[in-house]
Amino acid sequence: MGVGAHRILVAEDDSAFLAALESVLADDGRFEVVGRARNGREAVELARTLKPDAIVMDIEMPELDGVEATREIHRGGPAVPVLAISGHDYEERVLDIRDAGAGDYVRKARLHDELCAALAALVGSR
């Protein structure tokens, strides 16, 4: 990870996909994963305690989905950029998480091609 790397919270309930996310972010060098949430409740708690530069948020998670977690994070303090991810391309859910405050969306199938560029654009715009 590079000096001055952006601090990223990753919210993803699938262990294998979480490992893939971390690998892509680590390989890029501009990002440091500072927290891992396995559900939306943990994402909200970790966002408040860790104060990351950005959050990679899965839309579909247990306990509190990514849409509601994003909404709660933005309601509870300064808006942290959120990059939504999903294995599905449900237009309604993508619109829901954007309405909740997510700045962008990447399909999990496009992870290697789009994740880091989309995340860099979000944190670079602050």
C-alpha positions in Angstrom: 0.0 0.0 0.0 1.3 3.4 -0.9 2.0 6.3 1.4 -1.1 8.3 2.0 -3.3 5.5 0.8 -7.1 6.1 1.0 -8.6 4.3 4.0 -11.4 2.0 2.8 -14.1 0.2 4.7 -15.4 -2.9 2.9 -18.9 -4.1 3.6 -19.4 -7.6 2.1 -21.0 -10.7 3.5 -19.4 -13.3 1.2 -16.0 -14.3 2.5 -14.6 -15.3 -0.9 -15.7 -12.1 -2.6 -14.4 -10.1 0.4 -11.0 -11.7 -0.2 -11.2 -10.8 -3.9 -12.1 -7.2 -3.1 -9.2 -6.9 -0.7 -6.8 -8.3 -3.3 -7.9 -5.9 -6.0 -7.6 -2.9 -3.7 -4.2 -4.1 -2.3 -2.8 -4.7 -5.9 -3.8 -1.1 -6.9 -1.7 0.5 -4.1 -3.9 3.6 -3.6 -6.1 2.0 -1.1 -5.8 0.4 2.4 -8.6 -1.7 3.8 -9.0 -0.5 7.4 -12.2 -2.4 8.2 -14.4 -5.3 7.2 -18.1 -5.4 7.8 -20.1 -8.7 7.3 -23.5 -7.0 7.4 -25.1 -3.5 7.2 -25.2 -3.0 11.0 -21.4 -3.6 11.3 -20.9 -1.2 8.3 -22.7 1.6 10.1 -20.8 1.0 13.4 -17.4 0.7 11.7 -18.1 3.8 9.5 -18.6 5.8 12.7 -15.6 4.5 14.6 -13.1 4.2 11.8 -14.0 7.3 9.8 -12.8 5.8 6.5 -12.2 7.9 3.3 -14.7 5.7 1.4 -16.9 2.6 1.8 -17.3 -0.2 -0.7 -20.9 -1.4 0.1 -22.6 -4.6 -1.1 -26.3 -3.8 -1.7 -27.5 -7.2 -0.5 -26.4 -8.1 3.0 -28.0 -9.6 6.2 -29.4 -7.6 9.2 -29.4 -4.3 7.4 -29.0 -4.1 3.6 -26.5 -1.8 1.9 -29.2 0.7 0.9 -30.4 1.2 4.5 -26.8 1.1 5.9 -25.8 3.8 3.4 -28.8 5.9 4.4 -28.0 5.5 8.1 -24.3 6.3 7.6 -25.2 9.5 5.7 -27.9 10.5 8.3 -25.4 10.0 11.2 -22.7 12.5 10.2 -20.5 13.8 7.4 -21.2 12.0 4.2 -18.6 9.3 3.5 -18.4 8.4 -0.2 -20.0 5.1 -0.8 -19.3 2.8 -3.8 -22.1 0.3 -4.2 -21.4 -3.2 -5.5 -23.8 -6.0 -6.4 -23.7 -9.4 -8.1 -27.1 -8.5 -9.6 -28.0 -5.7 -12.0 -31.4 -4.8 -10.5 -32.0 -1.3 -11.7 -34.4 -0.5 -8.9 -31.9 -1.5 -6.2 -29.2 0.5 -7.9 -31.5 3.6 -7.9 -32.4 2.9 -4.3 -28.7 2.9 -3.1 -27.9 6.0 -5.2 -30.9 7.8 -3.6 -29.5 6.7 -0.2 -26.3 8.5 -1.0 -24.0 6.1 -2.9 -21.9 8.0 -5.4 -21.4 5.2 -7.9 -22.1 1.5 -8.6 -20.0 -1.4 -9.9 -21.3 -4.9 -10.8 -19.2 -7.6 -9.1 -18.6 -9.2 -12.5 -16.8 -5.9 -13.5 -14.8 -5.7 -10.3 -11.3 -6.1 -11.8 -12.0 -3.6 -14.6 -13.9 -0.9 -12.7 -13.6 -1.0 -8.9 -10.4 1.0 -8.4 -11.1 3.6 -11.0 -14.6 4.2 -9.6 -13.3 4.4 -6.0 -10.5 6.8 -7.0 -13.0 9.0 -8.7 -15.2 9.1 -5.5 -12.4 9.9 -3.1 -10.7 12.2 -5.5 -13.8 14.3 -5.8 -13.8 15.3 -2.1 
